[in-house]
Amino acid sequence: MKKLNLALLSGGISSEREVSLNSGDQVFEALDKEKYLITRYDPKTDLGKLVQDAPDIDAALIILHGPFGEDGTVQGLLELLDIPYQGSGVMGSAVAMNKVATKKMYELAGLPVPPYIVCSRGDIVDPGEVGERIGFPVVVKPAEAGSSVGMSIVQEQDSLQSAMDTAFEHGRTILIEAYIDGLELTAGVVGNDVLEALPLIEIVPNEEYAFFDYEAKYTAGKTQEICPARIDDAITEKAQTYAKMAHQALFCEGYSRTDMMLKNSELYILETNTIPGMTATSLLPQAARVGGMTFTALLDRLIELGIERHRNR
């Protein structure tokens, strides 16, 4: 069988560059070398080479996070180069990257979200009004960043401006969102026309962390990730249905992972990741493994779905 010429993209120029490079290393190790001839590209330095090599590339695997990788920009370049790639296209990637857009699309689809306020740099925000509208504590986060970069939990009004300043370091628009004190869940889906929901994962950061922040995400042993989640069948089915609805509402394709909170038997959708973490121990590969799919098999499936989508277009 002829091997596919596969372009593996990782690195990039976002604040999540190091996470992307680490994921790229692990993906490279997991890929079946009997199926693929793999060439690695770092968009920070290798875009010219990617364009030059495009006629000989059969498919691309995008292992990039954050702006200029997960937001539709690289996807658009690959569309222009006529290279199949895994995951969502330009529109789905761009919409899911913007937390303001995702909130609006979730609401249109009838999905429950925590109350929130959108702020732009230069807006005058009255902490007292925030307290009246959504109450404290609140979560403050950039509208376009991943891995909890720039995110804070604010317990009292006096700390709000400092948290906003931190979030504004990562973009001109931020969200102030009601804090849901509950159980954090994440739900992966895989597929193009027919979506398969993966087993849910329950996320339990160590007590030293107020939430599942960057350090808790990427430091070994700092968080318990329990799969399948310890919740009843009815809530599990509802969460998986919500994950499929979120995927479709944001025009996602191929795969996605939606984060949500469970409080008093009610679910609240937080955000959807179009290129979730892809190390062997990342959340979506963990869920796939519990569902009977190895990391290598998951990568094969994502590449197949990307080629299928390209062919159908």
C-alpha positions in Angstrom: 0.0 0.0 0.0 1.3 3.4 -1.0 2.2 5.6 2.0 0.4 9.0 2.3 2.6 12.1 2.3 1.5 13.7 5.6 2.3 17.2 6.7 2.4 17.5 10.5 1.9 21.1 11.6 2.8 22.2 15.1 4.4 25.1 16.9 3.1 28.4 15.5 3.2 31.8 17.1 0.4 31.8 19.7 0.8 31.8 23.5 0.2 28.0 23.3 3.3 27.4 21.1 5.1 25.1 23.6 1.9 23.0 24.1 1.6 22.6 20.4 5.2 21.6 19.9 4.9 19.0 22.7 1.7 17.7 21.2 3.4 17.5 17.7 6.2 15.4 19.2 3.8 12.9 20.7 1.6 12.8 17.6 4.7 12.1 15.5 5.6 9.2 17.7 2.1 7.7 17.6 1.5 8.0 13.9 1.8 4.7 12.0 5.0 4.9 10.0 3.8 2.1 7.8 1.0 4.3 6.6 2.6 7.8 6.4 5.7 9.6 5.2 5.7 12.4 7.7 7.2 15.9 7.2 7.0 18.3 10.0 6.3 22.0 9.5 6.3 24.9 12.1 4.2 27.7 10.8 6.4 30.2 12.6 9.3 29.3 10.1 8.1 26.9 7.5 5.1 28.4 5.7 7.1 28.9 2.5 8.3 25.3 2.5 4.7 24.1 3.1 3.5 26.1 0.1 6.4 24.8 -2.0 5.7 21.2 -1.0 1.9 21.4 -1.4 1.6 19.6 -4.7 3.1 16.4 -3.1 1.2 16.5 0.2 -1.7 14.1 0.5 -3.1 15.4 3.8 -2.2 17.6 6.7 -2.6 17.1 10.5 -2.9 20.4 12.3 -1.7 20.2 15.8 -1.8 24.0 16.5 -3.6 25.8 19.3 -4.8 29.4 19.7 -4.7 32.3 17.2 -3.0 31.6 13.8 -3.6 27.9 14.1 -6.9 27.0 15.5 -8.9 30.1 14.3 -9.3 29.3 10.6 -6.1 31.0 9.3 -4.0 27.9 8.7 -7.2 26.1 7.6 -7.7 28.8 4.9 -4.2 28.4 3.7 -4.6 24.7 3.3 -7.9 25.2 1.5 -6.0 27.5 -1.0 -3.3 24.8 -1.4 -6.0 22.1 -1.9 -4.6 20.0 1.0 -7.1 17.9 3.0 -6.8 18.4 6.8 -8.4 17.0 9.9 -11.1 18.9 11.9 -13.1 22.0 11.3 -12.9 24.3 8.3 -12.4 28.0 8.2 -15.8 29.0 9.4 -16.1 26.4 12.2 -12.6 27.1 13.4 -13.1 30.9 13.4 -16.5 30.8 15.2 -15.4 28.3 17.9 -12.2 30.3 18.6 -14.2 33.4 19.5 -15.9 32.9 22.9 -18.4 35.7 22.2 -19.5 34.1 18.9 -19.8 30.7 20.6 -22.0 32.1 23.3 -24.4 33.6 20.8 -24.5 30.4 18.7 -25.1 28.2 21.8 -28.0 30.4 22.8 -29.5 30.3 19.3 -29.3 26.5 19.5 -31.0 26.4 22.8 -28.0 25.4 24.8 -27.7 26.6 28.4 -24.7 29.0 29.1 -23.7 30.9 32.3 -24.8 34.5 32.3 -22.1 36.8 30.9 -21.0 40.3 29.9 -18.9 41.2 26.9 -16.3 44.0 27.3 -14.0 45.7 24.9 -10.8 47.5 25.7 -11.7 51.1 26.8 -15.1 50.2 28.2 -15.9 51.6 31.6 -17.1 48.7 33.7 -18.8 49.3 37.1 -18.1 46.3 39.4 -21.3 47.1 41.3 -23.3 46.7 38.1 -21.5 43.4 37.3 -22.5 42.2 40.8 -26.1 43.2 40.2 -26.3 41.6 36.8 -24.5 38.2 37.3 -23.2 38.2 40.9 -19.8 37.4 42.3 -17.7 35.3 41.9 -17.1 35.7 38.2 -14.8 34.3 35.6 -12.8 36.8 33.5 -11.2 35.5 30.3 -10.0 36.7 26.9 -12.5 36.2 24.0 -9.9 34.5 21.9 -7.4 32.4 23.8 -7.2 28.8 24.9 -5.6 26.6 27.6 -7.1 29.1 30.3 -4.4 31.7 29.2 -5.3 35.1 30.8 -8.2 33.6 32.8 -9.0 34.5 36.4 -11.7 33.8 39.0 -12.7 37.0 40.8 -14.3 36.6 44.2 -14.9 40.3 45.1 -15.6 43.5 43.2 -12.3 45.1 44.2 -10.3 42.5 42.2 -12.3 42.8 39.0 -10.2 45.5 37.3 -6.9 43.6 37.8 -8.4 40.5 36.3 -9.7 42.4 33.3 -6.3 44.0 32.8 -4.8 40.5 32.7 -7.3 39.3 30.2 -6.9 42.3 28.0 -3.2 41.4 27.6 -4.5 38.6 25.2 -6.9 40.6 23.1 -9.2 43.6 22.8 -12.4 41.7 23.9 -13.0 39.8 27.1 -15.8 38.0 28.8 -17.0 38.3 32.4 -19.0 35.2 33.1 -20.9 33.9 36.1 -18.8 31.3 38.0 -20.5 28.0 38.2 -19.3 26.1 41.3 -19.9 22.6 40.1 -18.4 19.5 38.5 -16.4 20.1 35.3 -17.0 17.7 32.5 -15.7 17.5 28.9 -17.3 15.6 26.1 -15.7 14.7 22.8 -17.4 13.9 19.5 -15.9 12.4 16.3 -17.4 12.2 12.9 -18.5 14.2 9.8 -22.1 13.6 8.9 -22.7 11.1 11.7 -21.3 12.1 15.1 -20.1 9.6 17.7 -20.0 10.8 21.3 -17.0 9.6 23.3 -17.2 8.7 27.0 -17.4 11.8 29.3 -14.4 12.9 31.4 -14.7 14.4 34.9 -12.0 16.9 35.7 -10.9 17.4 39.3 -8.0 19.8 39.8 -6.0 19.4 43.0 -7.2 21.6 45.9 -4.3 24.1 45.4 -6.0 25.2 42.2 -9.2 27.4 42.0 -9.9 26.0 38.5 -8.5 24.0 35.7 -5.9 26.6 34.8 -2.8 26.3 32.5 -0.6 24.8 35.2 -3.2 22.3 36.3 -3.8 21.3 32.7 -0.2 20.7 31.7 1.6 19.7 34.9 1.6 15.9 35.5 -0.3 14.8 38.7 -2.0 18.2 39.3 -5.4 17.1 38.1 -7.5 13.9 38.3 -9.2 13.1 35.0 -11.8 10.4 35.5 -13.2 8.5 32.6 -16.0 7.6 32.4 -17.3 10.4 34.6 -19.0 9.4 37.8 -22.4 10.7 36.9 -25.7 8.9 36.1 -26.7 7.6 32.7 -29.3 10.3 32.1 -26.9 13.2 32.7 -24.3 11.4 30.7 -26.6 11.1 27.7 -27.7 14.7 28.1 -24.1 16.0 28.1 -23.2 13.9 25.1 -26.2 15.3 23.3 -25.2 18.8 24.2 -21.7 18.2 22.9 -23.2 17.1 19.5 -25.5 20.1 19.5 -22.5 22.5 20.3 -20.5 20.9 17.5 -23.2 21.4 15.0 -24.1 24.9 16.2 -20.6 26.1 15.6 -20.2 24.5 12.2 -17.5 22.1 13.5 -16.4 19.1 11.4 -14.3 16.0 12.1 -14.1 16.2 15.8 -14.4 18.6 18.8 -14.4 18.6 22.5 -16.9 20.7 24.5 -16.3 21.7 28.1 -19.3 22.1 30.5 -20.2 22.4 34.2 -22.7 20.4 36.1 -24.4 22.0 39.1 -27.6 20.7 40.8 -28.3 18.4 37.9 -28.1 21.3 35.4 -25.5 21.5 32.7 -23.9 24.8 31.5 -21.9 24.9 28.3 -18.6 26.7 28.5 -16.7 26.4 25.2 -15.8 24.0 22.3 -12.3 23.1 21.2 -11.8 22.4 17.5 -8.3 21.2 18.0 -8.2 19.8 21.5 -5.0 18.7 23.2 -3.4 15.8 21.3 -0.9 14.2 23.5 -1.4 10.6 24.4 -2.7 11.7 27.8 -4.8 14.6 26.7 -8.5 14.6 27.4 -9.9 13.6 24.0 -7.4 10.8 23.4 -8.1 9.5 26.9 -11.9 9.4 26.1 -11.2 7.7 22.8 -9.1 5.0 24.5 -11.8 4.3 27.1 -14.2 4.1 24.1 -11.9 1.4 22.5 -9.8 3.5 20.2 -6.0 3.8 20.6 -4.2 7.1 20.1 -2.8 5.8 16.8 -6.2 4.6 15.7 -7.7 8.0 16.6 -5.2 9.8 14.5 -5.9 7.5 11.6 -9.6 8.2 12.0 -9.2 12.0 12.0 -7.0 11.9 8.9 -9.6 9.7 7.1 -12.4 12.1 8.1 -10.4 15.0 6.8 -9.7 13.3 3.4 -13.4 12.3 3.2 -14.6 15.8 3.8 -12.2 17.2 1.2 -13.4 14.6 -1.3 -17.1 15.4 -0.7 -16.4 19.1 -1.2 
